[in-house]
Amino acid sequence: MRKKKKLTPEQQLHESLIQLKNYRPLDDDFMREMFRNSWNLTEFVLRIITGIKDLVLVKQETQYDLKRLAGARAICLDVFGKDSRGRWYNLEVQRADDGANPERARYHSSAMDIEALPEGYEFDKLPITYTIFITENDVIGGGKAVYQIERTIKNYHHIPFADGSHILFVNAAYVGDDDIGKLMHDFRCKNADDMYFEQMARVTRYYKETQEGVSYMCEVMEKRIKENVEIAYIEMALRMLAKGTYPLEEIADLTKLPLETIQQLADEQSKDE
């Protein structure tokens, strides 16, 4: 396999600018930065999707690490928020169809429950939660804009179970003249001038057309490239460790990872065996 030629800083900047130009709010890297510290935008989007017109956020974080999942699979929420009435929200963009399966939505919802209920609290203190997946395609296939998944009592007239958990799949392929149709149109747009809603256009314009915003996004993309390279090297190291035929020093040399990191990976791998 031919090794990919390393780009000069100027070439990398040129590629980043092209990528930034083609970004849409539907692309998760761009989406997370759009919503970072943009409480008004998050409120606006959540109000349209949930139909809660008076929704007011009192807390918001992007890339929110849930802290109570010790020993379980960790997840990082794209956008996390709490509103003035104590409701919790997780807003995710899932472009790949297989990333928006029912099991993943269930896990995100249950993980928020664990995060919300400290030790010693009664179960009735669990907040109302909204787990929202915006999907590039109509993964459910019913042609709806929003699919509301609620628990019901199946053998008793499908009466709502009313446990306070709500899962919404939002179809970004939906086209319509209503607010949700216009919002999904904006999520698919590359250019701020083509958007219906000024709330979406203003933030998009900042990150794509202002010197400050463009510089910030280029830094974010450069950091993400470095993270992806490191992840690839770690995966390579794990495969070499699994073979059991490579000295740790050789693995460190080939992957460009510190020997201490290789030793730590080897120790963790031996614990799992």
Secondary structure as UniProt FT lines:
FT   HELIX           9..22
FT   TURN            25..26
FT   HELIX           28..35
FT   TURN            36..37
FT   HELIX           39..50
FT   TURN            53..54
FT   STRAND          57..65
FT   TURN            70..71
FT   STRAND          76..83
FT   TURN            84..85
FT   STRAND          88..94
FT   HELIX           97..99
FT   HELIX           102..116
FT   TURN            119..120
FT   HELIX           123..125
FT   STRAND          129..135
FT   STRAND          146..149
FT   STRAND          152..153
FT   TURN            154..158
FT   STRAND          159..160
FT   STRAND          165..171
FT   TURN            172..173
FT   HELIX           179..188
FT   HELIX           192..194
FT   HELIX           198..209
FT   HELIX           211..243
FT   HELIX           248..255
FT   HELIX           259..272
//
